[in-house]
Amino acid sequence: MSKCYIKFGSINNKLFLPFLLAVSEIAYILFNKYYPVQEVNLIFHVYSMAFGEMSIKFLPCILKISDKGESAIKRQVIKKKSCKHYTILVLLYFFTLNINSFVDVFDTKVLGKPLIISGSNLFYSYDLIILGIEMILMIFVSNWLLKYKYYKHHIISTIVFVIFGIISELCLGTYFQNNGFFFLSKFIRLLGALLDGTYICFQKYMMEKFYYPYWNIAFVPGIIMFVVGSSMLIAVLSLKDSNNEFASAFYLYFKVKEGLGLAILKVVIDLTMHLIMCPLTILNIYYFSPNFILIIFQISAIAKIIMNNSAEKLYCIAFFIIQFFSLMVHLEILELNFCGLNRHTKTNINFRSMSELNSEERESITDENSIEIEKGYSVVETNDEKMVELKEEDFEHMNE
């Protein structure tokens, strides 16, 4: 039989979650790009994200999940640390939100780019170079916080992912800029991506090491966004009769030429999409390692790049495919069955552990439960039955 050099690795039903979230993100990108009303009501958009995150509180009721049992008992032991953990979580999200909000304002005011929301704002950058750097950072942070181990296939796949991300961006001409402000904007986005990766790993750390319920962890950014949205709304209402640009944009949204109905429908669809995507995001972090979130980053980034670039640059799709393949190897959805690259995958590590366990059980049965009844014969007691066994060493003596 010929050797299969590429095979599926860790596959289970929950794998549909990251791909479902990626499809939802692409749908949201398409919605923002092609919906007749292109104007954005920033306050309602912030409220949509807030309600999307806070809605996760209802998941235990919908899925009938109990917060009792062993995990609740274990959390009692570390209850004194909960204030510290949630404070760190709030600070990480707060700084991530502020850095990425700042760079949006920077791009609008300094670089003259229009404020067009083409993604869910769950993911802050679609730059493949920044995505590769975030991938490297998440390896270091998860190794430090979660004690995850990374092996040869992880390192090689990461190098391939980063190299082809750089090649793709160079081919697209993204970095062919002489404007120093452009690179300053990219640097700030990189800081945001680094904080975002740390924030995701810390969420997983709280769930995996300290058994915090994922619905409580996701509720934190929802509260923060709700406070931000409410503060912005209060400011707008107080500046109603002024010539403030931000306040004027809020009221002008309801006077778009496409009509009030389409403007309101956009707000409703925006809210609905976040009610779908926010729970999917935290479920992905809960069920998988933090690096699995890169599936959503990668697929949605590729979709956005394809939609925003001309046909003559679509040869980059070949580079995207190589990147995606290396990501699947990194996440062990695919295994490379040569040069020992799959020796330290979870599947093979578990297989070796089970083999060693079965071997120890067999040795224990032979050594402890074997009763000799006659030379060369013994009774071996197992959980199921008793059987008479001819000892191998005595059998050899009998043949001499």
C-alpha positions, -999 to +999 in steps of 0.1 A: +000+000+000+014+034-010+022+058+018-002+087+023+020+118+027-009+142+037-037+130+059-064+145+081-054+149+117-076+161+146-111+162+132-144+165+151-178+180+148-169+212+166-146+221+137-176+236+119-175+265+144-144+284+131-155+279+095-190+290+103-176+321+119-154+327+088-184+325+066-204+349+088-175+373+087-174+372+049-211+377+047-207+408+069-180+421+047-202+416+016-231+433+034-211+464+042-196+466+008-227+462-013-256+474+009-272+504-008-266+526+023-228+531+026-229+556+055-221+543+089-239+552+121-210+546+145-230+548+177-255+521+166-226+500+153-210+501+188-243+492+204-246+463+179-212+449+191-222+455+227-255+437+225-238+409+205-213+403+233-238+407+261-262+382+244-238+354+252-251+355+288-282+338+274-263+308+259-264+288+291-302+290+291-305+282+254-280+253+255-291+242+290-256+244+304-252+242+342-226+263+360-224+238+388-202+208+394-165+203+395-156+235+376-177+256+400-160+239+430-125+246+415-134+282+409-142+286+446-105+279+454-093+308+432-122+332+439-099+356+456-080+360+423-111+368+402-108+405+407-073+405+395-081+383+364-111+404+354-091+436+358-064+424+335-091+412+310-107+447+311-074+465+307-064+443+277-097+449+259-097+486+268-063+492+254-069+470+223-101+489+216-085+523+221-055+516+199-076+504+170-101+532+174-072+557+173-058+542+142-092+544+125-094+581+133-058+585+123-065+569+089-095+591+084-081+625+095-044+621+085-044+597+055-078+609+042-094+575+041-132+573+044-145+556+075-159+525+059-167+496+082-160+465+060-155+440+088-171+432+121-145+449+143-141+416+161-109+414+140-090+445+137-066+440+108-067+422+074-031+428+066-014+394+060+020+405+073+004+418+106-016+385+107+017+365+105+033+385+133+002+380+154+005+342+148+040+343+161+030+363+191+002+339+200+027+310+199+049+327+225+020+339+247+002+306+247+035+288+255+040+312+284+004+314+298-010+280+288+022+259+287+013+247+251+042+229+234+052+236+198+071+212+177+088+210+143+056+210+122+044+241+141+076+260+134+079+251+097+042+259+090+045+292+108+076+302+088+058+293+055+027+312+066+047+344+074+068+342+042+039+338+019+020+365+038+048+389+031+050+378-006+012+383-010+013+419+004+043+428-017+026+415-048-005+434-040+016+466-036+002+474-002+035+486+012+047+505-018+041+538-001+063+568+004+041+583+030+057+581+065+022+584+080+012+551+062+039+532+080+030+549+113-005+537+108+007+501+101+029+502+132-001+513+154-022+485+138+006+461+146+005+472+183-033+466+182-029+431+167-003+422+194-027+433+222-055+415+205-036+383+203-026+386+240-063+393+249-074+362+231-048+340+249-057+355+282-094+347+276-084+311+270-061+312+301-090+322+323-113+295+309-087+266+307-067+272+339-093+288+362-126+275+348-143+309+343-175+305+323-170+317+288-203+337+289-190+358+318-157+364+300-175+376+268-198+397+289-169+420+299-163+435+264-200+438+259-203+460+290-174+481+279-188+487+245-222+495+260-206+522+282-187+536+252-218+536+231-239+553+258-213+579+264-212+587+227-250+589+225-252+613+255-225+635+239-245+635+206-278+644+222-262+672+242-246+686+210-278+683+189-280+720+180-243+725+176-222+723+144-201+694+158-190+671+130-196+639+149-231+649+161-241+661+126-230+627+111-253+609+136-284+629+126-276+629+089-275+591+088-313+592+090-315+615+061-297+594+035-309+596-001-317+558-001-344+564+025-350+560+062-363+524+058-330+511+043-310+531+069-329+515+098-327+480+081-289+484+080-288+489+118-311+458+123-289+436+100-257+449+117-272+439+151-283+405+139-249+397+124-232+405+157-257+384+176-244+355+155-207+363+153-200+373+189-211+340+205-193+321+177-161+339+185-161+330+222-171+294+215-141+291+192-118+303+219-135+280+244-133+248+224-100+252+206-065+266+211-062+304+206-045+298+173-077+285+158-090+320+156-064+325+128-088+305+105-113+333+107-086+359+103-071+342+073-103+334+054-119+368+059-087+386+051-084+367+018-120+374+009-116+411+016-083+413-004-099+395-034-129+419-033-108+450-030-082+443-057-083+442-095-084+410-115-048+412-126-036+407-090-057+376-084-027+354-091-020+360-054-047+333-048-020+307-053+000+323-023-032+324-003-038+287-008-002+279+003-008+301+034-040+284+042-025+249+038+003+258+062-022+271+087-041+238+085-008+220+092-001+243+121-035+236+136-031+199+129-062+196+109-038+183+082-008+161+090+024+158+069+033+121+071+070+123+063+103+134+079+087+129+113+066+160+109+035+143+124+053+126+153+043+152+178+008+159+167-020+155+192-033+125+174-001+106+175+008+116+210-025+103+222-021+071+202+013+065+218-001+072+253-029+047+248-005+021+235+018+025+265-012+024+288-025-008+272+010-023+274+013-015+311-021-030+318-011-063+300+021-064+320+002-058+352-022-087+344+006-111+337+027-102+367+000-097+394-030-118+384-012-149+371-015-181+393+006-211+383-014-244+385+011-267+368+045-264+353+041-244+321+005-234+328-011-206+347-045-190+353-047-153+343-075-134+359-090-105+339-121-083+344-141-105+320-130-141+325-103-165+336-082-182+310-054-208+311-022-195+296+009-214+285+039-194+298+063-186+269+095-193+288+083-227+301+071-236+266+106-230+253+121-253+280+096-280+272+108-280+236+144-284+245 
